[in-house]
Amino acid sequence: MMEDEELEFVEDLEAILHLTPEVQLAIEQVFPSQDPLDRADFNAVEYINTLFPTEQSLANIDDVVNNIRLKIRRLDDNIRTVVRGQTNVGQDGRQALEEAQKAIQQLFGKIKDIKDKAEKSEQMVKEITRDIKQLDHAKRHLTTSITTLNHLHMLAGGVDSLEAMTRKRQYGEVANLLQGVVNVLEHFQKYMGIPQIRQLSERVKAAQSELGTQILADFEETFPAQGSKKSGGPSIVLRDACLVANVLDPRIKQEIIKKFIRQHLSEYLVLFQENQDVAWLDKIDRRYAWIKRQLVDYEEKYGRMFPEEWWMTERIAVEFCHITRIELAKLMRTRAREIEVKLLLFAIQRTTNFEGLLAKRFSGCTLNDGPGQKKPETPLEPTNPFLEDESGEDNVSEKEEDLDRPKKPKAPDNPFHGIVSKCFEPHLYVYIESQDKNLGELIDRFVADFRAQGPPKSGTDEGGAVLPSCADLFVYYKKCMVQCSQLSTGEPMIALSTIFQKYLREYAWKILSGNLPKTSTNSGGLTISSLLKEKEGSEAAKFTMEELCLICSILSTAEYCLATTQQLEEKLKEKVDKLLMERINLTGEMDTFSTVISNSIQLLVQDLDAACDPALTAMSKMPWQSVEHVGDQSPYVTSVIMHIKQNVPIIRDNLASTRKYFTQFCIKFTNSFIPKFINHLFRCKPISMVGAEQLLLDTHSLKTVLLDLPSIGSQVVRKAPASYTKIVVKGMTRAEMILKVVMAPHEPSVVFVDNYIKLLADSNPETFQKILDMKGLKRSEQSTMLELFRQRLPTPPSGPDGGPSLSFSAPTPEQESSRIRKLEKLIKKRIQ
């Protein structure tokens, strides 16, 4: 029973002392200890084994027991001390809480006393300041009343004085008084409900109305509307009346200005009626001379009568411009058939000069004052559209030269631009038609000059240069564009750009494409016997040296036209209104010049390609099976190299200014020549081992020449472009691999097929069939080989197109070069 009770006690104790891992971790962090007894996973058996690892260590069991008992007694003492210390903690806590509550009650009582005293103090302050506030309100109301009474007195007296002065026409005093009365009346806006105030306001309005009517009558009397002569002159009364008009309704001021300007310009309408000779465009200078005299006369007589802020001189000039624009437009509609280009340009030139004079004299601040007076749009800055000013540009006036200079952009600073000249815009079709005719004649002259002078001579500076007619065309374009932009930046510019497009296309087809040499259909070239004898065969080239120079010159001209047309499009967009920019599009013309460039390059490629055709034909017809020894390069290789050395230096020198197109020529020729060479290589059948070695040597020679093609025959050696070198290496390496497969023995068949697949990486059975034909195998042997070839083909991964695709690593150019050098050494030994 005792043992059961002890076991239950131990279990209960373990249940009580079992702590969660979080609590245990917190205890270890607060009270770190290395004692095994303090560990959560304490094991008594392990601990005893640690104390007594061997039987001999049991001799110290008494000491160990004594130490443990000592620890137990110390631990009991500590626990007892802690328990006793906690006995009085609850009582002390309750006592401290009671003391804190008493302190809080005392503090609350003190705060309440302070609040009561503050409320009493506030009440006392209110009682003290109540009388002061009443005095302040009384003072403010009294001040307002006095001020209002003073204003009322001023208003009443001012209205009486204003009415009296109005009757006496004392406008000088009225001008100062009226502004003061209006300002005072503004203070009574909130008192308009009072009858007396409303009555004074109505009297002021009546006085203003009477002043306006009276002033208009005075001006009408001094400057009557009928007749061209002025019956009166400036006076102090009218000058003061203008000051009064500044204070009155703005409509009074506008009416005075309108009547005065209409009377001042009445003589102009009579002198320049439609039925008068001076009204036509050829005498447009007299209109501008008349207004200049009138403005000078106005400054002398009436300059001081009107206030400066009225800008009367500028208003007269602006109204003159509007009348002139309307009258000229009406006159030109009536006599449209009489308008000629020279007459129209003369009138526009004089008008734009006059508008420039107005810009120097006036600021343009009155352009938007009147109804219907819309400020003309400011044109874009004129700049040289293509090149710097040409030194040889003829028939350009000093005015046009000034407009061409970008350092002096006068048009953007001229707010009067178009104020009169806008009327000429509907009739600019005459100018456009004239430019259409002039450009047509210019193109015809270019064609005639080209036929008369003939193509550029080879060996001269003209060969390969840009045709002079091209520069002349764009210089004329520039002149027309600058001139038209001064006339209008709207629809006429669109019409002019359409004319430009038309003659750019005509120039491309008539001058450039029309003069490209035509390819001949006859196959003039070398015979096989002449090739074998290495006879000079320059007649194989279809184009003469002069024709090659002409093609290069046309190519360079087309490139110049392409770049300049792009600049022309940009400058046209700068000149035209922003809303019309999208209608300027010269992409079709640029494509046309690109087509000319492509055709020119294709002609050069076809010419050199055709020159090499007889040599390749001779190669395919040579008896390669009967070749007994390997010698130097074959005659057909010498012929190909000869044609390359004849044509390429000429083409390169004539395309020196357009290197990129020379590179394109080299790439296109290589892309055409190498496949053709490989096709002729397949026709060489059957081939002996020695014949294959000779062909391999010839192929290497051609490869070397093609790699050096861009700089062949040049004193300055340049490295060929990487893109070109890659094409040559890839194509000619394939030709070399074909010959190496042919040189390989076809027995055993498996090795031959594997070698073919490794070297050529071509899964096409037709190519393999051609290799077998070159080796001269019988049909039965070829059938076996083809069957084996199909079996030995690796199964490719199915790609997106499902077609077979082989990719094997071909020998590097360095490895091939090493093999060729070994072959050359072998040939030299045999020759020796």
LINJOMO-V46749 format. One record per backbone hydrogen bond with DSSP energy under -0.5 kcal/mol. CO is the residue of the C=O (numbers start at 1). NH is the residue of the N-H. E is the energy in kcal/mol with one decimal. If there is no record, write none. Layout:
BEGIN
co=CO nh=NH e=E
co=CO nh=NH e=E
END
This chain:
BEGIN
co=1 nh=5 e=-2.3
co=2 nh=6 e=-2.6
co=3 nh=7 e=-2.4
co=4 nh=8 e=-2.5
co=5 nh=9 e=-2.6
co=6 nh=10 e=-2.5
co=7 nh=11 e=-2.5
co=8 nh=12 e=-2.8
co=9 nh=13 e=-2.6
co=10 nh=14 e=-2.7
co=11 nh=15 e=-2.3
co=12 nh=16 e=-2.5
co=13 nh=17 e=-2.9
co=14 nh=18 e=-0.8
co=17 nh=19 e=-0.5
co=20 nh=24 e=-2.5
co=21 nh=25 e=-2.4
co=22 nh=26 e=-2.0
co=23 nh=27 e=-2.5
co=24 nh=28 e=-2.1
co=25 nh=29 e=-1.8
co=26 nh=30 e=-2.1
co=27 nh=31 e=-3.5
co=35 nh=38 e=-1.7
co=36 nh=39 e=-1.2
co=39 nh=42 e=-1.0
co=43 nh=47 e=-2.3
co=44 nh=48 e=-2.6
co=45 nh=49 e=-2.6
co=46 nh=50 e=-1.9
co=47 nh=51 e=-1.9
co=48 nh=52 e=-2.9
co=55 nh=58 e=-1.5
co=56 nh=59 e=-1.4
co=57 nh=60 e=-1.5
co=58 nh=61 e=-1.6
co=60 nh=64 e=-2.0
co=61 nh=65 e=-2.4
co=62 nh=66 e=-2.5
co=63 nh=67 e=-2.4
co=64 nh=68 e=-2.3
co=65 nh=69 e=-2.6
co=66 nh=70 e=-2.4
co=67 nh=71 e=-2.3
co=68 nh=72 e=-2.4
co=69 nh=73 e=-2.6
co=70 nh=74 e=-2.4
co=71 nh=75 e=-2.6
co=72 nh=76 e=-2.6
co=73 nh=77 e=-2.6
co=74 nh=78 e=-2.5
co=75 nh=79 e=-2.5
co=76 nh=80 e=-2.9
co=77 nh=81 e=-2.7
co=78 nh=82 e=-2.3
co=79 nh=83 e=-2.8
co=80 nh=84 e=-2.6
co=81 nh=85 e=-2.2
co=82 nh=86 e=-1.7
co=84 nh=87 e=-1.1
co=84 nh=88 e=-0.6
co=86 nh=90 e=-0.6
co=88 nh=92 e=-2.3
co=89 nh=93 e=-2.4
co=90 nh=94 e=-2.2
co=91 nh=95 e=-2.1
co=92 nh=96 e=-2.3
co=93 nh=97 e=-2.3
co=94 nh=98 e=-2.1
co=95 nh=99 e=-2.0
co=96 nh=100 e=-2.1
co=97 nh=101 e=-2.2
co=98 nh=102 e=-2.1
co=99 nh=103 e=-2.1
co=100 nh=104 e=-2.1
co=101 nh=105 e=-2.0
co=102 nh=106 e=-2.1
co=103 nh=107 e=-2.3
co=104 nh=108 e=-2.4
co=105 nh=109 e=-1.9
co=106 nh=110 e=-2.0
co=107 nh=111 e=-2.2
co=108 nh=112 e=-2.1
co=109 nh=113 e=-1.9
co=110 nh=114 e=-2.2
co=111 nh=115 e=-2.3
co=112 nh=116 e=-2.2
co=113 nh=117 e=-2.2
co=114 nh=118 e=-2.1
co=115 nh=119 e=-2.2
co=116 nh=120 e=-1.9
co=117 nh=121 e=-2.2
co=118 nh=122 e=-2.5
co=119 nh=123 e=-2.2
co=120 nh=124 e=-1.9
co=121 nh=125 e=-2.3
co=122 nh=126 e=-2.4
co=123 nh=127 e=-1.9
co=124 nh=128 e=-1.7
co=125 nh=129 e=-2.6
co=126 nh=130 e=-1.3
co=129 nh=133 e=-2.4
co=130 nh=134 e=-1.8
co=131 nh=135 e=-2.0
co=132 nh=136 e=-2.3
co=133 nh=137 e=-2.7
co=134 nh=138 e=-2.2
co=135 nh=139 e=-2.4
co=136 nh=140 e=-2.6
co=137 nh=141 e=-2.6
co=138 nh=142 e=-2.2
co=139 nh=143 e=-2.6
co=140 nh=144 e=-2.5
co=141 nh=145 e=-2.3
co=142 nh=146 e=-2.7
co=143 nh=147 e=-2.8
co=144 nh=148 e=-2.8
co=145 nh=149 e=-2.6
co=146 nh=150 e=-2.6
co=147 nh=151 e=-2.7
co=148 nh=152 e=-2.8
co=149 nh=153 e=-2.8
co=150 nh=154 e=-2.9
co=151 nh=155 e=-3.0
co=152 nh=156 e=-3.0
co=153 nh=157 e=-2.8
co=154 nh=158 e=-2.9
co=155 nh=159 e=-2.7
co=156 nh=160 e=-2.0
co=157 nh=161 e=-2.7
co=158 nh=162 e=-2.8
co=159 nh=163 e=-2.3
co=160 nh=164 e=-2.1
co=161 nh=165 e=-3.0
co=162 nh=166 e=-2.1
co=163 nh=167 e=-1.7
co=164 nh=168 e=-1.5
co=165 nh=169 e=-0.7
co=165 nh=170 e=-2.3
co=166 nh=169 e=-0.9
co=169 nh=171 e=-1.7
co=170 nh=174 e=-2.2
co=171 nh=175 e=-2.3
co=172 nh=176 e=-1.0
co=173 nh=177 e=-2.5
co=174 nh=178 e=-3.4
co=175 nh=179 e=-1.1
co=176 nh=180 e=-1.3
co=177 nh=181 e=-2.6
co=178 nh=182 e=-2.4
co=179 nh=183 e=-2.1
co=180 nh=184 e=-2.5
co=181 nh=185 e=-2.4
co=182 nh=186 e=-1.1
co=183 nh=187 e=-0.6
co=184 nh=187 e=-1.3
co=185 nh=188 e=-1.3
co=186 nh=189 e=-1.2
co=188 nh=191 e=-1.2
co=189 nh=192 e=-1.0
co=191 nh=194 e=-2.0
co=194 nh=198 e=-2.4
co=195 nh=199 e=-2.3
co=196 nh=200 e=-2.1
co=197 nh=201 e=-2.3
co=198 nh=202 e=-2.1
co=199 nh=203 e=-2.0
co=200 nh=204 e=-2.1
co=201 nh=205 e=-2.2
co=202 nh=206 e=-2.4
co=203 nh=207 e=-2.3
co=204 nh=208 e=-2.5
co=205 nh=209 e=-2.5
co=206 nh=210 e=-2.6
co=207 nh=211 e=-2.6
co=208 nh=212 e=-2.4
co=209 nh=213 e=-2.4
co=210 nh=214 e=-2.6
co=211 nh=215 e=-2.9
co=212 nh=216 e=-2.3
co=213 nh=217 e=-2.0
co=214 nh=218 e=-2.3
co=215 nh=219 e=-2.3
co=216 nh=220 e=-2.4
co=217 nh=221 e=-2.3
co=218 nh=222 e=-2.3
co=219 nh=223 e=-3.3
co=222 nh=232 e=-0.6
co=229 nh=231 e=-0.5
co=235 nh=239 e=-1.9
co=236 nh=240 e=-2.5
co=237 nh=241 e=-2.2
co=238 nh=242 e=-1.9
co=239 nh=243 e=-1.2
co=240 nh=244 e=-2.0
co=241 nh=245 e=-2.4
co=242 nh=246 e=-1.2
co=243 nh=247 e=-0.6
co=244 nh=247 e=-1.4
co=244 nh=248 e=-1.5
co=249 nh=252 e=-2.1
co=249 nh=253 e=-0.9
co=250 nh=254 e=-2.5
co=251 nh=255 e=-2.3
co=252 nh=256 e=-2.3
co=253 nh=257 e=-2.5
co=254 nh=258 e=-2.6
co=255 nh=259 e=-2.6
co=256 nh=260 e=-2.4
co=257 nh=261 e=-2.6
co=258 nh=262 e=-2.4
co=259 nh=263 e=-2.4
co=260 nh=264 e=-2.5
co=261 nh=265 e=-1.9
co=263 nh=266 e=-0.7
co=265 nh=269 e=-1.5
co=266 nh=270 e=-1.2
co=267 nh=271 e=-2.6
co=268 nh=272 e=-2.1
co=270 nh=273 e=-0.9
co=273 nh=276 e=-1.7
co=276 nh=279 e=-1.0
co=277 nh=280 e=-1.3
co=280 nh=283 e=-1.6
co=281 nh=284 e=-1.7
co=283 nh=286 e=-1.2
co=283 nh=287 e=-0.6
co=284 nh=287 e=-0.5
co=284 nh=288 e=-1.2
co=285 nh=289 e=-2.3
co=286 nh=290 e=-2.2
co=287 nh=291 e=-1.9
co=288 nh=292 e=-1.6
co=289 nh=293 e=-1.9
co=290 nh=294 e=-2.2
co=291 nh=295 e=-2.4
co=292 nh=296 e=-2.0
co=293 nh=297 e=-2.5
co=294 nh=298 e=-2.5
co=295 nh=299 e=-2.3
co=296 nh=300 e=-1.8
co=297 nh=301 e=-2.2
co=298 nh=302 e=-2.9
co=298 nh=303 e=-0.7
co=299 nh=303 e=-0.6
co=302 nh=305 e=-0.8
co=302 nh=306 e=-1.1
co=307 nh=310 e=-1.6
co=308 nh=311 e=-1.7
co=311 nh=315 e=-2.3
co=312 nh=316 e=-2.5
co=313 nh=317 e=-2.0
co=314 nh=318 e=-2.7
co=315 nh=319 e=-2.6
co=316 nh=320 e=-2.4
co=317 nh=321 e=-2.0
co=318 nh=322 e=-2.2
co=319 nh=323 e=-2.6
co=320 nh=324 e=-2.7
co=321 nh=325 e=-2.6
co=322 nh=326 e=-2.1
co=323 nh=327 e=-2.8
co=324 nh=328 e=-2.9
co=325 nh=329 e=-2.2
co=326 nh=330 e=-2.2
co=327 nh=331 e=-2.6
co=328 nh=332 e=-2.9
co=329 nh=333 e=-1.8
co=330 nh=334 e=-1.6
co=331 nh=335 e=-2.1
co=333 nh=336 e=-0.7
co=335 nh=338 e=-1.3
co=336 nh=339 e=-1.2
co=340 nh=344 e=-2.7
co=341 nh=345 e=-2.9
co=342 nh=346 e=-2.3
co=343 nh=347 e=-2.3
co=344 nh=348 e=-2.5
co=345 nh=349 e=-2.7
co=346 nh=350 e=-2.4
co=347 nh=351 e=-2.2
co=348 nh=352 e=-2.9
co=349 nh=353 e=-2.0
co=350 nh=354 e=-1.9
co=351 nh=355 e=-2.5
co=352 nh=356 e=-2.2
co=353 nh=357 e=-1.9
co=354 nh=358 e=-2.2
co=355 nh=359 e=-1.9
co=356 nh=360 e=-1.5
co=357 nh=361 e=-1.6
co=358 nh=362 e=-3.2
co=364 nh=367 e=-1.2
co=366 nh=369 e=-1.2
co=366 nh=370 e=-0.6
co=370 nh=373 e=-1.4
co=372 nh=374 e=-1.3
co=390 nh=393 e=-1.2
co=395 nh=397 e=-0.5
co=397 nh=401 e=-2.1
co=398 nh=402 e=-2.1
co=399 nh=403 e=-1.7
co=400 nh=404 e=-1.5
co=401 nh=405 e=-0.7
co=402 nh=405 e=-0.8
co=404 nh=406 e=-0.6
co=405 nh=408 e=-1.4
co=408 nh=410 e=-1.5
co=410 nh=413 e=-1.1
co=411 nh=414 e=-1.6
co=413 nh=415 e=-0.8
co=414 nh=417 e=-1.3
co=416 nh=419 e=-2.2
co=418 nh=422 e=-1.1
co=420 nh=423 e=-2.0
co=421 nh=424 e=-1.3
co=422 nh=425 e=-1.1
co=424 nh=427 e=-1.4
co=425 nh=428 e=-1.7
co=427 nh=430 e=-1.5
co=428 nh=432 e=-2.6
co=429 nh=433 e=-3.0
co=430 nh=434 e=-1.9
co=431 nh=435 e=-2.4
co=432 nh=436 e=-2.4
co=433 nh=437 e=-2.3
co=434 nh=438 e=-2.8
co=435 nh=439 e=-2.8
co=436 nh=440 e=-2.0
co=437 nh=441 e=-2.3
co=438 nh=442 e=-2.3
co=439 nh=443 e=-2.5
co=440 nh=444 e=-2.2
co=441 nh=445 e=-2.3
co=442 nh=446 e=-2.3
co=443 nh=447 e=-2.4
co=444 nh=448 e=-2.4
co=445 nh=449 e=-3.0
co=446 nh=450 e=-2.4
co=447 nh=451 e=-2.2
co=448 nh=452 e=-2.3
co=449 nh=453 e=-2.9
co=450 nh=454 e=-2.3
co=457 nh=460 e=-1.2
co=457 nh=463 e=-0.6
co=460 nh=463 e=-0.8
co=462 nh=465 e=-2.1
co=467 nh=470 e=-1.3
co=467 nh=471 e=-0.9
co=468 nh=472 e=-2.1
co=469 nh=473 e=-2.3
co=470 nh=474 e=-2.0
co=471 nh=475 e=-2.3
co=472 nh=476 e=-2.1
co=473 nh=477 e=-2.1
co=474 nh=478 e=-2.5
co=475 nh=479 e=-2.2
co=476 nh=480 e=-2.6
co=477 nh=481 e=-2.9
co=478 nh=482 e=-2.6
co=479 nh=483 e=-2.3
co=480 nh=484 e=-2.8
co=481 nh=485 e=-2.4
co=482 nh=486 e=-1.2
co=483 nh=487 e=-0.9
co=484 nh=487 e=-0.5
co=484 nh=488 e=-3.2
co=489 nh=577 e=-2.4
co=490 nh=493 e=-1.0
co=490 nh=494 e=-1.1
co=491 nh=495 e=-2.5
co=492 nh=496 e=-2.5
co=493 nh=497 e=-2.3
co=494 nh=498 e=-1.8
co=495 nh=499 e=-1.9
co=496 nh=500 e=-2.6
co=497 nh=501 e=-2.4
co=498 nh=502 e=-2.1
co=499 nh=503 e=-2.1
co=500 nh=504 e=-2.0
co=501 nh=505 e=-2.0
co=502 nh=506 e=-1.9
co=503 nh=507 e=-2.3
co=504 nh=508 e=-2.2
co=505 nh=509 e=-2.3
co=506 nh=510 e=-3.3
co=506 nh=511 e=-0.6
co=507 nh=511 e=-1.4
co=507 nh=512 e=-1.7
co=508 nh=513 e=-3.3
co=509 nh=514 e=-1.5
co=512 nh=515 e=-1.0
co=513 nh=516 e=-1.2
co=522 nh=524 e=-0.7
co=527 nh=531 e=-2.1
co=528 nh=532 e=-2.5
co=529 nh=533 e=-1.7
co=530 nh=535 e=-2.6
co=531 nh=534 e=-1.6
co=537 nh=540 e=-1.9
co=538 nh=541 e=-1.4
co=544 nh=548 e=-2.1
co=545 nh=549 e=-2.3
co=546 nh=550 e=-2.2
co=547 nh=551 e=-2.5
co=548 nh=552 e=-2.4
co=549 nh=464 e=-0.8
co=549 nh=553 e=-2.5
co=550 nh=554 e=-2.7
co=551 nh=555 e=-2.5
co=552 nh=556 e=-2.7
co=553 nh=557 e=-2.4
co=554 nh=558 e=-2.6
co=555 nh=559 e=-2.2
co=556 nh=560 e=-2.3
co=557 nh=561 e=-2.9
co=558 nh=562 e=-2.4
co=559 nh=563 e=-2.4
co=560 nh=564 e=-2.6
co=561 nh=565 e=-2.6
co=562 nh=566 e=-1.5
co=563 nh=567 e=-1.7
co=564 nh=568 e=-2.6
co=565 nh=569 e=-2.3
co=566 nh=570 e=-1.8
co=567 nh=571 e=-2.5
co=568 nh=572 e=-2.4
co=569 nh=573 e=-1.9
co=570 nh=574 e=-1.5
co=571 nh=575 e=-2.0
co=572 nh=576 e=-2.2
co=575 nh=380 e=-0.5
co=577 nh=580 e=-1.5
co=578 nh=581 e=-1.0
co=580 nh=583 e=-1.3
co=581 nh=584 e=-1.7
co=583 nh=585 e=-0.8
co=586 nh=590 e=-2.2
co=587 nh=591 e=-2.4
co=588 nh=592 e=-1.7
co=589 nh=593 e=-2.0
co=590 nh=594 e=-2.1
co=591 nh=595 e=-2.2
co=592 nh=596 e=-1.9
co=593 nh=597 e=-2.3
co=594 nh=598 e=-2.5
co=595 nh=599 e=-2.7
co=596 nh=600 e=-2.4
co=597 nh=601 e=-2.5
co=598 nh=602 e=-2.4
co=599 nh=603 e=-2.2
co=600 nh=604 e=-2.1
co=601 nh=605 e=-2.4
co=602 nh=606 e=-2.9
co=603 nh=607 e=-2.5
co=604 nh=608 e=-2.1
co=605 nh=609 e=-2.8
co=606 nh=610 e=-2.9
co=607 nh=611 e=-1.9
co=608 nh=612 e=-1.3
co=609 nh=613 e=-0.9
co=610 nh=614 e=-0.7
co=612 nh=616 e=-2.0
co=613 nh=617 e=-2.6
co=614 nh=618 e=-2.6
co=615 nh=619 e=-2.0
co=616 nh=620 e=-2.2
co=617 nh=621 e=-1.2
co=618 nh=622 e=-0.6
co=619 nh=622 e=-1.0
co=622 nh=624 e=-1.8
co=623 nh=626 e=-1.1
co=624 nh=627 e=-0.8
co=624 nh=688 e=-1.0
co=629 nh=631 e=-0.5
co=634 nh=637 e=-0.6
co=634 nh=638 e=-1.8
co=635 nh=639 e=-2.4
co=636 nh=640 e=-2.3
co=637 nh=641 e=-2.7
co=638 nh=642 e=-2.2
co=639 nh=643 e=-2.3
co=640 nh=644 e=-2.3
co=641 nh=645 e=-2.7
co=642 nh=646 e=-1.6
co=643 nh=647 e=-2.5
co=644 nh=648 e=-2.2
co=646 nh=650 e=-0.5
co=647 nh=651 e=-2.5
co=648 nh=652 e=-3.2
co=649 nh=653 e=-2.7
co=650 nh=654 e=-2.1
co=651 nh=655 e=-1.3
co=653 nh=656 e=-1.0
co=655 nh=658 e=-1.2
co=658 nh=661 e=-0.8
co=658 nh=662 e=-1.4
co=659 nh=663 e=-2.3
co=660 nh=664 e=-1.8
co=661 nh=665 e=-2.1
co=662 nh=666 e=-2.3
co=663 nh=667 e=-2.5
co=664 nh=668 e=-2.8
co=665 nh=669 e=-2.6
co=666 nh=670 e=-2.3
co=667 nh=671 e=-2.6
co=668 nh=672 e=-1.4
co=669 nh=673 e=-3.4
co=670 nh=674 e=-2.3
co=672 nh=676 e=-1.2
co=673 nh=677 e=-2.9
co=674 nh=678 e=-2.4
co=675 nh=679 e=-2.4
co=676 nh=680 e=-2.3
co=677 nh=681 e=-1.9
co=678 nh=682 e=-1.9
co=679 nh=683 e=-0.8
co=680 nh=684 e=-0.6
co=681 nh=684 e=-1.1
co=683 nh=685 e=-1.4
co=688 nh=692 e=-2.5
co=689 nh=693 e=-2.0
co=690 nh=694 e=-2.4
co=691 nh=695 e=-2.6
co=692 nh=696 e=-2.4
co=693 nh=697 e=-2.1
co=694 nh=698 e=-2.6
co=695 nh=699 e=-2.8
co=696 nh=700 e=-2.1
co=697 nh=701 e=-2.1
co=698 nh=702 e=-2.5
co=699 nh=703 e=-2.4
co=700 nh=704 e=-2.3
co=701 nh=705 e=-2.2
co=702 nh=706 e=-2.8
co=703 nh=707 e=-2.3
co=704 nh=708 e=-1.4
co=706 nh=709 e=-1.1
co=708 nh=711 e=-1.0
co=709 nh=712 e=-1.2
co=711 nh=714 e=-1.8
co=715 nh=717 e=-0.7
co=716 nh=718 e=-0.6
co=721 nh=725 e=-2.4
co=722 nh=726 e=-2.3
co=723 nh=727 e=-1.5
co=724 nh=728 e=-2.2
co=725 nh=729 e=-2.7
co=726 nh=730 e=-2.3
co=727 nh=731 e=-2.5
co=728 nh=732 e=-2.8
co=729 nh=733 e=-1.8
co=730 nh=734 e=-1.2
co=731 nh=735 e=-1.5
co=732 nh=736 e=-2.3
co=733 nh=737 e=-2.5
co=734 nh=738 e=-2.1
co=735 nh=739 e=-1.9
co=736 nh=740 e=-2.2
co=737 nh=741 e=-2.1
co=738 nh=742 e=-2.1
co=739 nh=743 e=-2.2
co=740 nh=744 e=-1.2
co=748 nh=752 e=-1.9
co=749 nh=753 e=-2.8
co=750 nh=754 e=-2.6
co=751 nh=755 e=-2.5
co=752 nh=756 e=-2.4
co=753 nh=757 e=-2.6
co=754 nh=758 e=-2.3
co=755 nh=759 e=-2.5
co=756 nh=760 e=-2.7
co=756 nh=761 e=-0.7
co=757 nh=761 e=-1.0
co=761 nh=763 e=-0.5
co=763 nh=765 e=-0.6
co=764 nh=768 e=-1.5
co=765 nh=769 e=-2.4
co=766 nh=770 e=-2.1
co=767 nh=771 e=-1.9
co=768 nh=772 e=-2.1
co=769 nh=773 e=-2.1
co=770 nh=774 e=-2.3
co=771 nh=775 e=-1.7
co=772 nh=776 e=-0.7
co=772 nh=777 e=-1.8
co=773 nh=776 e=-0.8
co=774 nh=686 e=-0.5
co=774 nh=687 e=-2.8
co=778 nh=782 e=-2.4
co=779 nh=783 e=-2.3
co=780 nh=784 e=-1.8
co=781 nh=785 e=-2.5
co=782 nh=786 e=-3.0
co=783 nh=787 e=-2.3
co=784 nh=788 e=-2.4
co=785 nh=789 e=-2.9
co=786 nh=790 e=-2.3
co=787 nh=791 e=-1.6
co=788 nh=792 e=-2.4
co=789 nh=793 e=-0.9
co=794 nh=796 e=-0.8
co=799 nh=802 e=-0.6
co=803 nh=799 e=-0.5
co=808 nh=810 e=-0.7
co=812 nh=816 e=-2.2
co=813 nh=817 e=-2.4
co=814 nh=818 e=-2.1
co=815 nh=819 e=-2.1
co=816 nh=820 e=-2.4
co=817 nh=821 e=-2.1
co=818 nh=822 e=-1.8
co=819 nh=823 e=-2.1
co=820 nh=824 e=-2.4
co=821 nh=825 e=-2.2
co=822 nh=826 e=-2.1
co=823 nh=827 e=-2.1
co=824 nh=828 e=-2.3
co=825 nh=829 e=-2.2
co=826 nh=830 e=-1.9
co=827 nh=831 e=-2.2
co=828 nh=832 e=-2.3
END
